[in-house]
Amino acid sequence: MRTTLIALSAIALLGLGACSEETEQNATETLDRAAADTVDNAEVVENAVREKTIEAADKISAELKQDEQTDPDQGDGKLDGTD
């Protein structure tokens, strides 16, 4: 994601060549802040996905443990499709 942001920033900066130095500086600062915000938001999303994945795995694990305790036919333990 950072590579994409850097590439887009570079393209935008090339287009600013005809602008004043102050305008170019302001645009650079804006792009830098936008990139930083995007990175921060990506980290928030990553953490939320990680937490939900852990919750789902815990739920599935608990259901499998319950199934092992209540299922009278546990099969022969072979992964051959006969259970």
Secondary structure, DSSP 8 states (H G I E B T S, - for coil): -HHHHHHHHHHHHHHGGGS-HHHHHHHHHHHHHHHHHHHHHHHHHHHHHHHHHHHHHHHHHHHHHHHHHH-S----S--SS--
